[in-house]
Amino acid sequence: MTALVAVVLGGCSYSDLKPQSSLWEGLQTSSKETLNETPVSDAHWPGQDWWKAFGDRQLDDLIGEALKGNPGVASAAARVRQAQAITGLNDASLLPRVDASFSATRQRYSANGTAGGVSGTWQTLYQTSLGVGYELDFWGKNRSALDAAIGRQHAADVDRYATTLMISSAMVQAYIELQKNYEQIDLAEKVLAQQQSILDLTQRRFAAELDSQVDIKQAQASVPASKATISSLKEAVELDQNRLAALMGDGPDRGRSIRRPAISQVQPFSIPSRLPAELLGGRPDVVAQRWRVEAAGHDIAVAKANFYPNINLAASLGLQSFGFGDFKDSSSRMLGIGPAISLPIFDGGRLRANLASQDAAYDIAVEGYNQTLVDAIHDIADQLTSLRWLKERVDQQQQAVQTANDAYDLINNRYGAGLATYIQVLIAQNAALAEQRQLVDLRARGLSLQASLSRALGGGFSPDAIASDANPITHLSSTQ
């Protein structure tokens, strides 16, 4: 009856405390119209080696090095091992505990404070014991603590994949930037060759008294300006190589050995046909946050169980004697067995405060999950929007490049025939150069957006690849 009363009182003492946030089981954001404007494919989830779509073997090798040598990957793996160890500690609490001990204590007993034949003498007390203890987890406290640890272990495992995705994505973006700078160097060197040719032509026109000294000075000034631009671009190339080497966890000398990229244009983009539904399990950040919600829910169960009696069974068996001669005698045996029950009666509100704290932690985890879900769908929508408008921009820019090149060729021919001024040539050349640079930037942005879309779609993440039961979307338990 006492135990029953304790259980009832324990349940009533926290009945008014519960979480206030709720999980979004679906995408509670408007995205249908945005997604409907994008080409759809039934099988367009990126693979785990999604970067291979760029067709550059060197890039594949560099990412392989980065995923082995980057300190962030090693740190994420260490966090997984730490979470596994904590899970092991909580798992051990469900099993009995067996301890063995032996002691030999030399002691003088007081002649005035000790009764019996040992008063006033030196004695050696020998004692050995074997103890067994087991907590009866009636209220599921230890089981809930284990489930919370398992949830955090799965979250750490998913975070490790998210780390590799972040690093591989950063490698691809830096590699695309490196290729863009190489292409800008090609363009600048082409312009430099044109300027040197124009300078030669201007000098001949000046000798023929068709141009002035001012035209020669302008033509001469354009050459070092272009060389300075090339130097700046070469600096950018080395910085990109340094960035790639750092992502690989290596020194800058490793970056010097990176050859010029040879990325090919990827296939036209599309998205999975079941994107809204499958996004819940296709992004590592979403899945990891969902595991944290589940772990926080189990922490609430632990906090509730603390309101109820704690029951332990203990048994011990051993030997104790003064002097080693009687140590093995059967009369030296000790034996004890019995339950130990503890019940919180007055704790100054500590248990309620702890439960309220766990409820708030659960609400924080839930809202973090909801926000992660919103960020995920907006991340994908941003990439799709940019890709959709980029195609039109590239088409228009190609026409602009063609027009500017035609204008430059026309002006250059007229200048050679003495029908145009050098200023007209310079204006046409600068216009053509600007349009060509813009086209190079747009093509690089297209590759960058393709990489960003693959990252936004989860980079080939699959909960089954992390653990066979590591999909909290399908079996998240109710903890409210």
C-alpha positions, 0 to 999 in steps of 0.5 A, a space after each residue: 500500500 505504501 508503494 502504491 501511494 508513493 506511485 500515485 503521489 509521484 505521478 500527481 506531482 508533475 502532471 501539470 508539466 509537459 512539453 509545449 512544442 510539436 513536431 512538423 510531420 510534413 513540410 508546413 511551408 509553401 513550396 509546391 509552386 516552386 517545385 512544380 516549375 522544375 524538371 522532375 526525375 524519378 531517380 535523381 537523388 544524388 549518389 554518395 559519390 555525387 561529385 563524379 558527375 563532373 567527370 574529373 578524375 583528379 577531383 575524385 582523388 582529391 576528395 578521397 584524400 580530403 575525406 581521409 586527412 581532414 581533421 574535421 572528419 577525424 573529429 566527427 569519427 571521435 564524437 561517434 566513438 564517444 557516443 558509443 561509449 556513453 551508450 555502453 555505460 547506459 547499457 551496463 546499468 540494465 545488468 547486475 553488478 558483481 564486485 569482489 574485494 579482499 582486505 587485510 587491516 592491521 589495527 590496535 584496538 582501544 582497551 577502553 572502547 572495545 569489548 571482547 578479547 581484542 581490547 588493547 591488542 594489535 589484530 589483523 582483520 582479514 576480509 573478503 567478499 563477493 557482492 551482487 547488486 541489481 536495480 529493478 528498473 520498474 519505471 523504465 528510467 535506465 531503459 529510457 536513459 539507454 534509448 536517449 544515449 542511442 539516439 545521440 549516438 545515431 545523431 553523432 553518426 549522421 553528423 559524421 556523414 554531414 561533415 563529409 558532405 560539407 567537406 566534399 562540397 567545399 572541395 568541389 566549390 574550390 575546384 570549380 573556382 580554380 577552373 574558373 580562374 584558369 579560364 580567366 587567365 586564358 582569356 586574359 592572355 588572349 586579350 594580351 596577345 590582341 593588345 600586343 598585336 594592336 600595339 604593333 599595328 599602332 606603331 606602324 600607323 604612327 610611322 605612316 603618320 596615321 596615328 599620334 603619339 597619344 595612340 601609341 601611349 594608350 596602346 602601350 598602357 594596355 599591355 602592362 594592365 593586362 599583365 597585372 590582371 594575369 598576375 592577379 589571376 595567378 595569385 587567385 589560382 595559388 590561393 585556390 590550391 592552398 584552400 584545397 590543400 587545407 581541406 585535405 588536411 595537408 600543407 600548401 606544397 600539396 596544393 602546388 601539385 594540383 593540375 588544372 581542372 578538367 570539369 565537364 558540363 553536367 547533365 541538365 538538372 532535375 529533382 526527385 519527383 517525391 522531394 517533399 516527402 522524401 526530404 525528411 529522410 534524405 538530408 543528414 541535418 534533418 535526420 540528425 536533428 530528429 534523432 536529437 528530438 527522440 533523445 530529448 524525449 527519452 530524457 523526459 522519461 528519465 526525469 519522470 521516473 525519478 519521482 518514483 521509488 528506486 528499488 535495488 536488490 543487493 546480496 553479499 557473501 564473504 569471510 571475515 576473521 581476526 588472524 589468518 588461521 581462522 580465515 578459512 573456517 566456516 564460522 568466518 562466513 558472512 552472508 547478506 541479502 535484501 532490497 533497498 528502497 529509496 523514495 524522494 519525499 521532500 527535495 525542495 522542488 529539484 525533481 520538478 525543476 529537472 523535469 521542467 528543464 527536460 521539457 524545455 530541452 525537448 521543446 528546443 530540440 523540436 523547434 530546432 528540427 522544425 527550423 532545420 526542415 524550413 531551412 532545408 526546403 528553402 536551401 533546395 528552392 534557392 538552388 532551383 530558382 538560381 538554376 532556372 534563371 541561370 539558363 536564360 542568363 547564359 543564353 543571353 550572355 552567349 548572344 552578348 559575347 557573340 555581338 561584342 566579338 563581332 563588333 570588335 572584329 569589325 572595328 579592328 578591321 576598320 582600324 587596320 584599314 585606317 577607318 577607325 581610331 584607337 579609342 574605338 578599338 579600345 572600347 570594343 575590346 574592353 566590351 568584348 572582354 567584359 562579356 567574355 568574362 561574364 560568360 566564364 563566371 556564369 558557366 562556373 556558377 552553373 557548375 557551382 549551383 549543380 554542386 550546391 543542389 546535390 548538397 542540398 538534396 543530401 549528397 546521397 545520404 541514406 539512413 540505411 547506410 548509417 545504421 540498419 535501424 537509424 531512421 527516426 522518421 519511421 519509429 519516433 516514439 511519443 514522449 509527451 
